[in-house]
């Protein structure tokens, strides 16, 4: 198969897979505004972030990030606190609803793993992991060179 055809087939498979996953497991996230998802995931990954760093990771201005965070804070998805060492800076961490949302996302990820990925052989999982890690590093390098 030509590389172009292979890329097209992979793209279609990934698209179809993501649609199926969203259809099957996406109902929960309908309760959470889509724009909250990246913030919740970043805070889960880093535990706390300064507002300016969160804005940079989201590729938005600090004022746009602050507006979004105000909405999320009002709904208890996040908590903002002044840094006791540098009172000019505010850091952000998950609020009660944010923790619940992340726990539900983890449950869904585990369900997907159990239902689909566990059906692959050990060898297939190893190859899949290697390819996923390689794609992740390519994306990270591309992002670094873009900034």
N, CA, C and O atoms as CSV, one atom per row, in Angstrom:
chain,resi,resn,atom,element,x,y,z
A,1,UNK,N,N,0.857,-1.176,0.000
A,1,UNK,CA,C,0.000,0.000,0.000
A,1,UNK,C,C,0.901,1.238,0.000
A,1,UNK,O,O,1.874,1.305,0.751
A,2,UNK,N,N,0.574,2.199,-0.837
A,2,UNK,CA,C,1.320,3.456,-0.893
A,2,UNK,C,C,1.173,4.211,0.424
A,2,UNK,O,O,0.184,4.054,1.140
A,3,UNK,N,N,2.186,5.041,0.732
A,3,UNK,CA,C,2.170,5.783,1.990
A,3,UNK,C,C,0.938,6.689,2.075
A,3,UNK,O,O,0.309,6.783,3.129
A,4,UNK,N,N,0.596,7.351,0.973
A,4,UNK,CA,C,-0.577,8.240,0.956
A,4,UNK,C,C,-1.849,7.461,1.295
A,4,UNK,O,O,-2.667,7.916,2.094
A,5,UNK,N,N,-2.009,6.292,0.686
A,5,UNK,CA,C,-3.191,5.466,0.950
A,5,UNK,C,C,-3.196,4.949,2.385
A,5,UNK,O,O,-4.238,4.879,3.036
A,6,UNK,N,N,-2.004,4.589,2.862
A,6,UNK,CA,C,-1.873,4.115,4.233
A,6,UNK,C,C,-2.250,5.210,5.222
A,6,UNK,O,O,-2.972,4.957,6.186
A,7,UNK,N,N,-1.763,6.423,4.987
A,7,UNK,CA,C,-2.095,7.557,5.855
A,7,UNK,C,C,-3.595,7.845,5.837
A,7,UNK,O,O,-4.190,8.150,6.871
A,8,UNK,N,N,-4.190,7.746,4.665
A,8,UNK,CA,C,-5.636,7.978,4.551
A,8,UNK,C,C,-6.412,6.914,5.328
A,8,UNK,O,O,-7.378,7.234,6.019
A,9,UNK,N,N,-5.998,5.659,5.219
A,9,UNK,CA,C,-6.664,4.570,5.933
A,9,UNK,C,C,-6.512,4.735,7.443
A,9,UNK,O,O,-7.461,4.509,8.194
A,10,UNK,N,N,-5.317,5.130,7.885
A,10,UNK,CA,C,-5.090,5.361,9.320
A,10,UNK,C,C,-5.954,6.518,9.801
A,10,UNK,O,O,-6.573,6.431,10.862
A,11,UNK,N,N,-6.002,7.599,9.031
A,11,UNK,CA,C,-6.822,8.754,9.400
A,11,UNK,C,C,-8.288,8.394,9.528
A,11,UNK,O,O,-8.957,8.814,10.472
A,12,UNK,N,N,-8.789,7.615,8.578
A,12,UNK,CA,C,-10.186,7.186,8.638
A,12,UNK,C,C,-10.442,6.310,9.864
A,12,UNK,O,O,-11.446,6.476,10.557
A,13,UNK,N,N,-9.521,5.375,10.125
A,13,UNK,CA,C,-9.681,4.491,11.281
A,13,UNK,C,C,-9.674,5.277,12.580
A,13,UNK,O,O,-10.495,5.028,13.463
A,14,UNK,N,N,-8.747,6.230,12.704
A,14,UNK,CA,C,-8.675,7.041,13.920
A,14,UNK,C,C,-9.942,7.870,14.087
A,14,UNK,O,O,-10.472,7.990,15.192
A,15,UNK,N,N,-10.425,8.440,12.985
A,15,UNK,CA,C,-11.641,9.249,13.037
A,15,UNK,C,C,-12.829,8.387,13.453
A,15,UNK,O,O,-13.591,8.763,14.344
A,16,UNK,N,N,-12.990,7.222,12.804
A,16,UNK,CA,C,-14.098,6.328,13.133
A,16,UNK,C,C,-14.015,5.846,14.577
A,16,UNK,O,O,-15.029,5.760,15.270
A,17,UNK,N,N,-12.790,5.529,15.026
A,17,UNK,CA,C,-12.596,5.081,16.402
A,17,UNK,C,C,-12.985,6.184,17.376
A,17,UNK,O,O,-13.678,5.929,18.361
A,18,UNK,N,N,-12.543,7.408,17.106
A,18,UNK,CA,C,-12.864,8.498,18.038
A,18,UNK,C,C,-14.364,8.791,18.045
A,18,UNK,O,O,-14.920,9.114,19.095
A,19,UNK,N,N,-15.025,8.684,16.894
A,19,UNK,CA,C,-16.481,8.864,16.860
A,19,UNK,C,C,-17.185,7.796,17.693
A,19,UNK,O,O,-18.107,8.098,18.451
A,20,UNK,N,N,-16.746,6.548,17.548
A,20,UNK,CA,C,-17.367,5.446,18.292
A,20,UNK,C,C,-17.153,5.625,19.788
A,20,UNK,O,O,-18.072,5.418,20.580
A,21,UNK,N,N,-15.948,6.008,20.173
A,21,UNK,CA,C,-15.651,6.218,21.591
A,21,UNK,C,C,-16.492,7.372,22.126
A,21,UNK,O,O,-17.064,7.278,23.211
A,22,UNK,N,N,-16.565,8.454,21.366
A,22,UNK,CA,C,-17.356,9.606,21.802
A,22,UNK,C,C,-18.832,9.241,21.919
A,22,UNK,O,O,-19.505,9.650,22.865
A,23,UNK,N,N,-19.332,8.472,20.959
A,23,UNK,CA,C,-20.731,8.057,20.985
A,23,UNK,C,C,-21.010,7.168,22.204
A,23,UNK,O,O,-22.031,7.316,22.876
A,24,UNK,N,N,-20.092,6.254,22.472
A,24,UNK,CA,C,-20.313,5.303,23.549
A,24,UNK,C,C,-20.042,5.885,24.935
A,24,UNK,O,O,-20.779,5.607,25.881
A,25,UNK,N,N,-18.994,6.686,25.055
A,25,UNK,CA,C,-18.573,7.153,26.367
A,25,UNK,C,C,-18.693,8.660,26.547
A,25,UNK,O,O,-18.399,9.172,27.627
A,26,UNK,N,N,-19.116,9.382,25.514
A,26,UNK,CA,C,-19.119,10.838,25.568
A,26,UNK,C,C,-20.287,11.469,26.287
A,26,UNK,O,O,-20.286,12.680,26.510
A,27,UNK,N,N,-21.277,10.692,26.654
A,27,UNK,CA,C,-22.456,11.248,27.310
A,27,UNK,C,C,-22.150,11.985,28.588
A,27,UNK,O,O,-22.753,13.020,28.873
A,28,UNK,N,N,-21.212,11.460,29.367
A,28,UNK,CA,C,-20.871,12.101,30.638
A,28,UNK,C,C,-20.349,13.506,30.420
A,28,UNK,O,O,-20.746,14.440,31.116
A,29,UNK,N,N,-19.460,13.653,29.454
A,29,UNK,CA,C,-18.791,14.948,29.279
A,29,UNK,C,C,-19.720,16.018,28.729
A,29,UNK,O,O,-19.343,17.189,28.683
A,30,UNK,N,N,-20.934,15.645,28.306
A,30,UNK,CA,C,-21.885,16.646,27.832
A,30,UNK,C,C,-22.296,17.586,28.962
A,30,UNK,O,O,-22.739,18.707,28.712
A,31,UNK,N,N,-22.147,17.130,30.201
A,31,UNK,CA,C,-22.505,17.961,31.350
A,31,UNK,C,C,-21.440,19.008,31.646
A,31,UNK,O,O,-21.689,19.957,32.390
A,32,UNK,N,N,-20.260,18.839,31.070
A,32,UNK,CA,C,-19.136,19.740,31.315
A,32,UNK,C,C,-18.852,20.509,30.027
A,32,UNK,O,O,-18.674,19.894,28.976
A,33,UNK,N,N,-18.806,21.827,30.087
A,33,UNK,CA,C,-18.494,22.582,28.875
A,33,UNK,C,C,-17.172,22.119,28.243
A,33,UNK,O,O,-16.186,21.896,28.946
A,34,UNK,N,N,-17.163,21.982,26.953
A,34,UNK,CA,C,-15.999,21.483,26.208
A,34,UNK,C,C,-14.729,22.271,26.515
A,34,UNK,O,O,-13.643,21.698,26.597
A,35,UNK,N,N,-14.867,23.572,26.683
A,35,UNK,CA,C,-13.681,24.402,26.917
A,35,UNK,C,C,-13.054,24.151,28.285
A,35,UNK,O,O,-11.920,24.567,28.524
A,36,UNK,N,N,-13.764,23.483,29.184
A,36,UNK,CA,C,-13.214,23.149,30.498
A,36,UNK,C,C,-12.268,21.947,30.431
A,36,UNK,O,O,-11.350,21.832,31.242
A,37,UNK,N,N,-12.493,21.061,29.473
A,37,UNK,CA,C,-11.743,19.801,29.403
A,37,UNK,C,C,-10.230,19.987,29.410
A,37,UNK,O,O,-9.552,19.360,30.224
A,38,UNK,N,N,-9.663,20.837,28.519
A,38,UNK,CA,C,-8.202,20.961,28.528
A,38,UNK,C,C,-7.663,21.500,29.856
A,38,UNK,O,O,-6.588,21.093,30.296
A,39,UNK,N,N,-8.394,22.404,30.491
A,39,UNK,CA,C,-7.955,22.957,31.780
A,39,UNK,C,C,-7.934,21.849,32.829
A,39,UNK,O,O,-6.966,21.717,33.579
A,40,UNK,N,N,-8.996,21.057,32.881
A,40,UNK,CA,C,-9.066,19.974,33.853
A,40,UNK,C,C,-7.943,18.966,33.634
A,40,UNK,O,O,-7.313,18.513,34.589
A,41,UNK,N,N,-7.699,18.623,32.392
A,41,UNK,CA,C,-6.656,17.648,32.083
A,41,UNK,C,C,-5.274,18.189,32.440
A,41,UNK,O,O,-4.448,17.463,32.993
A,42,UNK,N,N,-5.020,19.452,32.129
A,42,UNK,CA,C,-3.726,20.046,32.473
A,42,UNK,C,C,-3.526,20.111,33.987
A,42,UNK,O,O,-2.433,19.835,34.481
A,43,UNK,N,N,-4.569,20.473,34.716
A,43,UNK,CA,C,-4.450,20.538,36.169
A,43,UNK,C,C,-4.293,19.146,36.778
A,43,UNK,O,O,-3.611,18.984,37.790
A,44,UNK,N,N,-4.908,18.165,36.179
A,44,UNK,CA,C,-4.731,16.786,36.638
A,44,UNK,C,C,-3.274,16.362,36.429
A,44,UNK,O,O,-2.670,15.706,37.277
A,45,UNK,N,N,-2.744,16.747,35.304
A,45,UNK,CA,C,-1.370,16.358,34.966
A,45,UNK,C,C,-0.338,17.071,35.841
A,45,UNK,O,O,0.606,16.444,36.321
A,46,UNK,N,N,-0.513,18.379,36.050
A,46,UNK,CA,C,0.484,19.177,36.758
A,46,UNK,C,C,0.130,19.469,38.222
A,46,UNK,O,O,0.960,20.002,38.958
A,47,UNK,N,N,-1.077,19.133,38.648
A,47,UNK,CA,C,-1.620,19.384,39.990
A,47,UNK,C,C,-1.889,20.862,40.252
A,47,UNK,O,O,-3.018,21.219,40.586
A,48,UNK,N,N,-0.884,21.736,40.110
A,48,UNK,CA,C,-1.111,23.179,40.222
A,48,UNK,C,C,-0.332,23.868,39.112
A,48,UNK,O,O,0.730,23.411,38.688
A,49,UNK,N,N,-0.892,24.979,38.658
A,49,UNK,CA,C,-0.234,25.799,37.636
A,49,UNK,C,C,-0.508,27.258,37.941
A,49,UNK,O,O,-1.572,27.605,38.454
A,50,UNK,N,N,0.452,28.107,37.627
A,50,UNK,CA,C,0.193,29.539,37.678
A,50,UNK,C,C,-0.734,29.880,36.517
A,50,UNK,O,O,-0.696,29.223,35.477
A,51,UNK,N,N,-1.550,30.886,36.688
A,51,UNK,CA,C,-2.485,31.305,35.642
A,51,UNK,C,C,-1.730,31.598,34.344
A,51,UNK,O,O,-2.171,31.195,33.268
A,52,UNK,N,N,-0.596,32.294,34.438
A,52,UNK,CA,C,0.159,32.646,33.228
A,52,UNK,C,C,0.674,31.400,32.509
A,52,UNK,O,O,0.708,31.371,31.278
A,53,UNK,N,N,1.075,30.367,33.261
A,53,UNK,CA,C,1.550,29.125,32.638
A,53,UNK,C,C,0.408,28.343,32.013
A,53,UNK,O,O,0.564,27.745,30.948
A,54,UNK,N,N,-0.733,28.349,32.673
A,54,UNK,CA,C,-1.916,27.692,32.125
A,54,UNK,C,C,-2.331,28.367,30.817
A,54,UNK,O,O,-2.656,27.687,29.844
A,55,UNK,N,N,-2.321,29.693,30.794
A,55,UNK,CA,C,-2.661,30.433,29.579
A,55,UNK,C,C,-1.713,30.053,28.444
A,55,UNK,O,O,-2.146,29.866,27.307
A,56,UNK,N,N,-0.441,29.941,28.747
A,56,UNK,CA,C,0.548,29.572,27.731
A,56,UNK,C,C,0.282,28.166,27.195
A,56,UNK,O,O,0.337,27.943,25.986
A,57,UNK,N,N,-0.004,27.224,28.082
A,57,UNK,CA,C,-0.290,25.849,27.660
A,57,UNK,C,C,-1.571,25.754,26.834
A,57,UNK,O,O,-1.691,24.899,25.956
A,58,UNK,N,N,-2.524,26.639,27.121
A,58,UNK,CA,C,-3.790,26.651,26.375
A,58,UNK,C,C,-3.714,27.483,25.100
A,58,UNK,O,O,-4.633,27.473,24.281
A,59,UNK,N,N,-2.593,28.211,24.942
A,59,UNK,CA,C,-2.401,29.088,23.782
A,59,UNK,C,C,-3.461,30.188,23.717
A,59,UNK,O,O,-4.024,30.481,22.662
A,60,UNK,N,N,-3.712,30.785,24.889
A,60,UNK,CA,C,-4.643,31.912,24.977
A,60,UNK,C,C,-3.976,33.016,25.791
A,60,UNK,O,O,-2.968,32.788,26.459
A,61,UNK,N,N,-4.542,34.195,25.726
A,61,UNK,CA,C,-3.998,35.307,26.510
A,61,UNK,C,C,-4.303,35.087,27.992
A,61,UNK,O,O,-5.260,34.390,28.329
A,62,UNK,N,N,-3.501,35.672,28.873
A,62,UNK,CA,C,-3.793,35.549,30.308
A,62,UNK,C,C,-5.187,36.066,30.670
A,62,UNK,O,O,-5.838,35.514,31.557
A,63,UNK,N,N,-5.649,37.119,29.991
A,63,UNK,CA,C,-6.983,37.639,30.315
A,63,UNK,C,C,-8.072,36.654,29.874
A,63,UNK,O,O,-9.069,36.487,30.578
A,64,UNK,N,N,-7.895,36.002,28.718
A,64,UNK,CA,C,-8.868,34.991,28.280
A,64,UNK,C,C,-8.881,33.814,29.247
A,64,UNK,O,O,-9.941,33.298,29.603
A,65,UNK,N,N,-7.692,33.398,29.665
A,65,UNK,CA,C,-7.597,32.300,30.631
A,65,UNK,C,C,-8.288,32.691,31.930
A,65,UNK,O,O,-9.008,31.887,32.520
A,66,UNK,N,N,-8.072,33.914,32.371
A,66,UNK,CA,C,-8.654,34.381,33.621
A,66,UNK,C,C,-10.180,34.401,33.549
A,66,UNK,O,O,-10.851,34.056,34.522
A,67,UNK,N,N,-10.733,34.803,32.402
A,67,UNK,CA,C,-12.192,34.802,32.228
A,67,UNK,C,C,-12.747,33.383,32.308
A,67,UNK,O,O,-13.755,33.134,32.970
A,68,UNK,N,N,-12.074,32.456,31.624
A,68,UNK,CA,C,-12.504,31.061,31.660
A,68,UNK,C,C,-12.407,30.511,33.083
A,68,UNK,O,O,-13.316,29.830,33.558
A,69,UNK,N,N,-11.301,30.812,33.751
A,69,UNK,CA,C,-11.101,30.320,35.112
A,69,UNK,C,C,-12.139,30.889,36.080
A,69,UNK,O,O,-12.536,30.210,37.027
A,70,UNK,N,N,-12.580,32.123,35.851
A,70,UNK,CA,C,-13.624,32.705,36.703
A,70,UNK,C,C,-14.907,31.889,36.610
A,70,UNK,O,O,-15.555,31.623,37.622
A,71,UNK,N,N,-15.269,31.494,35.396
A,71,UNK,CA,C,-16.465,30.659,35.216
A,71,UNK,C,C,-16.284,29.301,35.884
A,71,UNK,O,O,-17.182,28.801,36.561
A,72,UNK,N,N,-15.109,28.714,35.680
A,72,UNK,CA,C,-14.841,27.398,36.249
A,72,UNK,C,C,-14.803,27.454,37.780
A,72,UNK,O,O,-15.243,26.522,38.454
A,73,UNK,N,N,-14.280,28.542,38.311
A,73,UNK,CA,C,-14.206,28.705,39.767
A,73,UNK,C,C,-15.613,28.849,40.357
A,73,UNK,O,O,-15.903,28.301,41.421
A,74,UNK,N,N,-16.478,29.584,39.664
A,74,UNK,CA,C,-17.851,29.772,40.138
A,74,UNK,C,C,-18.598,28.437,40.194
A,74,UNK,O,O,-19.518,28.269,40.994
A,75,UNK,N,N,-18.197,27.493,39.343
A,75,UNK,CA,C,-18.836,26.166,39.309
A,75,UNK,C,C,-18.024,25.125,40.081
A,75,UNK,O,O,-18.328,23.934,40.020
A,76,UNK,N,N,-17.003,25.563,40.801
A,76,UNK,CA,C,-16.146,24.722,41.652
A,76,UNK,C,C,-15.381,23.643,40.881
A,76,UNK,O,O,-15.087,22.576,41.420
A,77,UNK,N,N,-15.062,23.931,39.615
A,77,UNK,CA,C,-14.194,23.025,38.868
A,77,UNK,C,C,-12.731,23.287,39.191
A,77,UNK,O,O,-11.901,22.380,39.133
A,78,UNK,N,N,-12.422,24.534,39.532
A,78,UNK,CA,C,-11.052,24.899,39.890
A,78,UNK,C,C,-11.076,25.787,41.132
A,78,UNK,O,O,-12.115,26.318,41.524
A,79,UNK,N,N,-9.909,25.928,41.730
A,79,UNK,CA,C,-9.717,26.829,42.858
A,79,UNK,C,C,-8.487,27.665,42.531
A,79,UNK,O,O,-7.463,27.135,42.099
A,80,UNK,N,N,-8.595,28.977,42.739
A,80,UNK,CA,C,-7.437,29.863,42.564
A,80,UNK,C,C,-6.962,30.317,43.926
A,80,UNK,O,O,-7.763,30.662,44.795
A,81,UNK,N,N,-5.651,30.315,44.104
A,81,UNK,CA,C,-5.075,30.760,45.365
A,81,UNK,C,C,-3.849,31.608,45.087
A,81,UNK,O,O,-3.122,31.373,44.122
A,82,UNK,N,N,-3.625,32.604,45.948
A,82,UNK,CA,C,-2.414,33.405,45.837
A,82,UNK,C,C,-1.231,32.568,46.295
A,82,UNK,O,O,-1.317,31.834,47.280
A,83,UNK,N,N,-0.133,32.686,45.574
A,83,UNK,CA,C,1.101,32.004,45.964
A,83,UNK,C,C,1.613,32.693,47.229
A,83,UNK,O,O,1.872,33.897,47.202
A,84,UNK,N,N,1.763,31.969,48.327
A,84,UNK,CA,C,2.206,32.614,49.573
A,84,UNK,C,C,3.621,33.199,49.473
A,84,UNK,O,O,3.956,34.141,50.192
A,85,UNK,N,N,4.444,32.643,48.586
A,85,UNK,CA,C,5.817,33.139,48.437
A,85,UNK,C,C,5.903,34.333,47.492
A,85,UNK,O,O,6.738,35.220,47.671
A,86,UNK,N,N,5.035,34.349,46.487
A,86,UNK,CA,C,5.025,35.433,45.501
A,86,UNK,C,C,3.590,35.897,45.346
A,86,UNK,O,O,2.878,35.429,44.459
A,87,UNK,N,N,3.169,36.792,46.181
A,87,UNK,CA,C,1.764,37.174,46.246
A,87,UNK,C,C,1.238,37.817,44.961
A,87,UNK,O,O,0.031,38.013,44.820
A,88,UNK,N,N,2.131,38.147,44.023
A,88,UNK,CA,C,1.678,38.709,42.750
A,88,UNK,C,C,1.160,37.620,41.815
A,88,UNK,O,O,0.515,37.917,40.809
A,89,UNK,N,N,1.442,36.362,42.145
A,89,UNK,CA,C,1.059,35.261,41.270
A,89,UNK,C,C,-0.052,34.432,41.886
A,89,UNK,O,O,-0.106,34.218,43.097
A,90,UNK,N,N,-0.937,33.975,41.011
A,90,UNK,CA,C,-2.042,33.127,41.428
A,90,UNK,C,C,-1.850,31.758,40.810
A,90,UNK,O,O,-1.575,31.639,39.616
A,91,UNK,N,N,-1.994,30.730,41.621
A,91,UNK,CA,C,-1.946,29.395,41.041
A,91,UNK,C,C,-3.324,28.769,41.079
A,91,UNK,O,O,-4.200,29.180,41.840
A,92,UNK,N,N,-3.491,27.765,40.238
A,92,UNK,CA,C,-4.789,27.134,40.025
A,92,UNK,C,C,-4.648,25.649,40.323
A,92,UNK,O,O,-3.639,25.033,39.982
A,93,UNK,N,N,-5.659,25.082,40.955
A,93,UNK,CA,C,-5.707,23.637,41.160
A,93,UNK,C,C,-7.157,23.180,40.999
A,93,UNK,O,O,-8.069,24.004,40.921
A,94,UNK,N,N,-7.361,21.882,40.951
A,94,UNK,CA,C,-8.702,21.343,40.771
A,94,UNK,C,C,-9.578,21.628,41.991
A,94,UNK,O,O,-9.136,21.513,43.135
A,95,UNK,N,N,-10.828,22.001,41.721
A,95,UNK,CA,C,-11.827,22.139,42.767
A,95,UNK,C,C,-12.581,20.823,42.917
A,95,UNK,O,O,-12.255,19.833,42.262
A,96,UNK,N,N,-13.579,20.819,43.774
A,96,UNK,CA,C,-14.331,19.588,44.051
A,96,UNK,C,C,-14.965,19.000,42.786
A,96,UNK,O,O,-14.834,17.803,42.530
A,97,UNK,N,N,-15.649,19.830,41.995
A,97,UNK,CA,C,-16.258,19.326,40.754
A,97,UNK,C,C,-15.205,18.923,39.732
A,97,UNK,O,O,-15.430,18.011,38.936
A,98,UNK,N,N,-14.062,19.591,39.746
A,98,UNK,CA,C,-12.962,19.220,38.857
A,98,UNK,C,C,-12.405,17.854,39.185
A,98,UNK,O,O,-12.129,17.055,38.290
A,99,UNK,N,N,-12.240,17.583,40.473
A,99,UNK,CA,C,-11.758,16.271,40.912
A,99,UNK,C,C,-12.753,15.190,40.500
A,99,UNK,O,O,-12.354,14.133,40.011
A,100,UNK,N,N,-14.041,15.448,40.694
A,100,UNK,CA,C,-15.076,14.483,40.293
A,100,UNK,C,C,-15.048,14.245,38.784
A,100,UNK,O,O,-15.180,13.108,38.333
A,101,UNK,N,N,-14.878,15.313,38.005
A,101,UNK,CA,C,-14.839,15.182,36.552
A,101,UNK,C,C,-13.643,14.339,36.111
A,101,UNK,O,O,-13.768,13.484,35.234
A,102,UNK,N,N,-12.498,14.581,36.718
A,102,UNK,CA,C,-11.294,13.816,36.374
A,102,UNK,C,C,-11.469,12.349,36.763
A,102,UNK,O,O,-11.058,11.457,36.021
A,103,UNK,N,N,-12.072,12.098,37.917
A,103,UNK,CA,C,-12.310,10.711,38.326
A,103,UNK,C,C,-13.209,9.999,37.322
A,103,UNK,O,O,-12.989,8.830,37.005
A,104,UNK,N,N,-14.220,10.703,36.822
A,104,UNK,CA,C,-15.121,10.112,35.832
A,104,UNK,C,C,-14.372,9.873,34.518
A,104,UNK,O,O,-14.575,8.845,33.873
A,105,UNK,N,N,-13.511,10.809,34.116
A,105,UNK,CA,C,-12.712,10.621,32.909
A,105,UNK,C,C,-11.804,9.393,33.049
A,105,UNK,O,O,-11.619,8.639,32.095
A,106,UNK,N,N,-11.242,9.202,34.243
A,106,UNK,CA,C,-10.395,8.033,34.503
A,106,UNK,C,C,-11.214,6.747,34.395
A,106,UNK,O,O,-10.749,5.761,33.823
A,107,UNK,N,N,-12.430,6.755,34.941
A,107,UNK,CA,C,-13.310,5.588,34.836
A,107,UNK,C,C,-13.581,5.256,33.371
A,107,UNK,O,O,-13.531,4.095,32.966
A,108,UNK,N,N,-13.866,6.287,32.587
A,108,UNK,CA,C,-14.147,6.080,31.170
A,108,UNK,C,C,-12.914,5.530,30.459
A,108,UNK,O,O,-13.022,4.619,29.639
A,109,UNK,N,N,-11.736,6.084,30.775
A,109,UNK,CA,C,-10.499,5.589,30.160
A,109,UNK,C,C,-10.291,4.116,30.509
A,109,UNK,O,O,-9.898,3.322,29.654
A,110,UNK,N,N,-10.555,3.755,31.756
A,110,UNK,CA,C,-10.412,2.358,32.170
A,110,UNK,C,C,-11.419,1.455,31.467
A,110,UNK,O,O,-11.099,0.320,31.115
A,111,UNK,N,N,-12.642,1.959,31.261
A,111,UNK,CA,C,-13.654,1.178,30.543
A,111,UNK,C,C,-13.229,0.946,29.094
A,111,UNK,O,O,-13.393,-0.151,28.561
A,112,UNK,N,N,-12.685,1.979,28.464
A,112,UNK,CA,C,-12.222,1.848,27.083
A,112,UNK,C,C,-11.094,0.827,27.014
A,112,UNK,O,O,-11.068,-0.027,26.127
A,113,UNK,N,N,-10.161,0.925,27.964
A,113,UNK,CA,C,-9.045,-0.018,28.002
A,113,UNK,C,C,-9.558,-1.442,28.163
A,113,UNK,O,O,-9.134,-2.347,27.445
A,114,UNK,N,N,-10.469,-1.633,29.105
A,114,UNK,CA,C,-11.000,-2.973,29.363
A,114,UNK,C,C,-11.784,-3.512,28.173
A,114,UNK,O,O,-11.668,-4.684,27.812
A,115,UNK,N,N,-12.572,-2.650,27.580
A,115,UNK,CA,C,-13.468,-3.121,26.521
A,115,UNK,C,C,-12.762,-3.347,25.187
A,115,UNK,O,O,-13.106,-4.272,24.452
A,116,UNK,N,N,-11.784,-2.512,24.875
A,116,UNK,CA,C,-11.188,-2.568,23.545
A,116,UNK,C,C,-9.713,-2.957,23.547
A,116,UNK,O,O,-9.323,-3.910,22.872
A,117,UNK,N,N,-8.905,-2.240,24.288
A,117,UNK,CA,C,-7.465,-2.470,24.203
A,117,UNK,C,C,-7.038,-3.819,24.765
A,117,UNK,O,O,-6.066,-4.402,24.285
A,118,UNK,N,N,-7.736,-4.322,25.758
A,118,UNK,CA,C,-7.378,-5.619,26.335
A,118,UNK,C,C,-7.586,-6.763,25.349
A,118,UNK,O,O,-7.122,-7.878,25.587
A,119,UNK,N,N,-8.271,-6.498,24.259
A,119,UNK,CA,C,-8.497,-7.533,23.252
A,119,UNK,C,C,-7.320,-7.661,22.281
A,119,UNK,O,O,-7.287,-8.569,21.451
A,120,UNK,N,N,-6.363,-6.748,22.393
A,120,UNK,CA,C,-5.163,-6.836,21.570
A,120,UNK,C,C,-4.152,-7.756,22.249
A,120,UNK,O,O,-4.141,-7.894,23.472
A,121,UNK,N,N,-3.317,-8.372,21.444
A,121,UNK,CA,C,-2.273,-9.235,22.002
A,121,UNK,C,C,-1.201,-8.375,22.676
A,121,UNK,O,O,-1.153,-7.159,22.491
A,122,UNK,N,N,-0.358,-9.022,23.450
A,122,UNK,CA,C,0.738,-8.314,24.115
A,122,UNK,C,C,1.635,-7.662,23.075
A,122,UNK,O,O,2.073,-6.525,23.251
A,123,UNK,N,N,1.904,-8.367,22.011
A,123,UNK,CA,C,2.747,-7.822,20.932
A,123,UNK,C,C,2.092,-6.607,20.276
A,123,UNK,O,O,2.762,-5.606,20.020
A,124,UNK,N,N,0.798,-6.686,20.005
A,124,UNK,CA,C,0.085,-5.561,19.406
A,124,UNK,C,C,0.067,-4.353,20.347
A,124,UNK,O,O,0.232,-3.214,19.909
A,125,UNK,N,N,-0.133,-4.610,21.626
A,125,UNK,CA,C,-0.116,-3.523,22.602
A,125,UNK,C,C,1.260,-2.865,22.682
A,125,UNK,O,O,1.363,-1.645,22.817
A,126,UNK,N,N,2.302,-3.665,22.601
A,126,UNK,CA,C,3.667,-3.138,22.639
A,126,UNK,C,C,3.907,-2.226,21.439
A,126,UNK,O,O,4.439,-1.126,21.589
A,127,UNK,N,N,3.518,-2.679,20.260
A,127,UNK,CA,C,3.684,-1.871,19.055
A,127,UNK,C,C,2.836,-0.605,19.145
A,127,UNK,O,O,3.299,0.483,18.804
A,128,UNK,N,N,1.600,-0.750,19.604
A,128,UNK,CA,C,0.699,0.395,19.740
A,128,UNK,C,C,1.296,1.432,20.684
A,128,UNK,O,O,1.258,2.629,20.398
A,129,UNK,N,N,1.844,0.979,21.804
A,129,UNK,CA,C,2.463,1.872,22.784
A,129,UNK,C,C,3.647,2.604,22.162
A,129,UNK,O,O,3.789,3.815,22.331
A,130,UNK,N,N,4.480,1.888,21.456
A,130,UNK,CA,C,5.650,2.508,20.829
A,130,UNK,C,C,5.240,3.554,19.801
A,130,UNK,O,O,5.823,4.637,19.750
A,131,UNK,N,N,4.251,3.242,18.994
A,131,UNK,CA,C,3.774,4.185,17.982
A,131,UNK,C,C,3.131,5.404,18.650
A,131,UNK,O,O,3.375,6.539,18.241
A,132,UNK,N,N,2.316,5.170,19.672
A,132,UNK,CA,C,1.668,6.284,20.386
A,132,UNK,C,C,2.711,7.204,21.009
A,132,UNK,O,O,2.581,8.426,20.934
A,133,UNK,N,N,3.742,6.634,21.622
A,133,UNK,CA,C,4.800,7.453,22.225
A,133,UNK,C,C,5.571,8.228,21.167
A,133,UNK,O,O,5.956,9.375,21.395
A,134,UNK,N,N,5.799,7.613,20.016
A,134,UNK,CA,C,6.515,8.298,18.940
A,134,UNK,C,C,5.684,9.465,18.408
A,134,UNK,O,O,6.218,10.550,18.178
A,135,UNK,N,N,4.395,9.254,18.212
A,135,UNK,CA,C,3.511,10.329,17.745
A,135,UNK,C,C,3.493,11.463,18.773
A,135,UNK,O,O,3.555,12.636,18.407
A,136,UNK,N,N,3.408,11.112,20.052
A,136,UNK,CA,C,3.410,12.122,21.112
A,136,UNK,C,C,4.684,12.957,21.068
A,136,UNK,O,O,4.624,14.180,21.194
A,137,UNK,N,N,5.830,12.316,20.890
A,137,UNK,CA,C,7.088,13.075,20.852
A,137,UNK,C,C,7.170,13.952,19.604
A,137,UNK,O,O,7.723,15.050,19.666
A,138,UNK,N,N,6.637,13.496,18.482
A,138,UNK,CA,C,6.606,14.310,17.256
A,138,UNK,C,C,5.747,15.551,17.491
A,138,UNK,O,O,6.140,16.661,17.130
A,139,UNK,N,N,4.579,15.361,18.094
A,139,UNK,CA,C,3.682,16.483,18.384
A,139,UNK,C,C,4.376,17.477,19.317
A,139,UNK,O,O,4.325,18.685,19.087
A,140,UNK,N,N,5.021,16.971,20.366
A,140,UNK,CA,C,5.706,17.853,21.314
A,140,UNK,C,C,6.829,18.638,20.637
A,140,UNK,O,O,6.982,19.833,20.887
A,141,UNK,N,N,7.614,17.979,19.784
A,141,UNK,CA,C,8.689,18.681,19.058
A,141,UNK,C,C,8.122,19.740,18.133
A,141,UNK,O,O,8.667,20.840,18.041
A,142,UNK,N,N,7.034,19.423,17.449
A,142,UNK,CA,C,6.404,20.382,16.540
A,142,UNK,C,C,5.897,21.603,17.314
A,142,UNK,O,O,6.039,22.737,16.856
A,143,UNK,N,N,5.317,21.367,18.467
A,143,UNK,CA,C,4.815,22.470,19.288
A,143,UNK,C,C,5.951,23.344,19.782
A,143,UNK,O,O,5.833,24.569,19.817
A,144,UNK,N,N,7.057,22.712,20.166
A,144,UNK,CA,C,8.206,23.473,20.656
A,144,UNK,C,C,8.790,24.356,19.557
A,144,UNK,O,O,9.167,25.499,19.815
A,145,UNK,N,N,8.867,23.841,18.347
A,145,UNK,CA,C,9.428,24.638,17.249
A,145,UNK,C,C,8.463,25.705,16.771
A,145,UNK,O,O,8.885,26.698,16.177
A,146,UNK,N,N,7.164,25.516,17.021
A,146,UNK,CA,C,6.157,26.495,16.599
A,146,UNK,C,C,6.141,27.726,17.494
A,146,UNK,O,O,5.676,28.790,17.085
A,147,UNK,N,N,6.651,27.581,18.721
A,147,UNK,CA,C,6.605,28.729,19.642
A,147,UNK,C,C,7.886,29.527,19.634
A,147,UNK,O,O,8.000,30.519,20.355
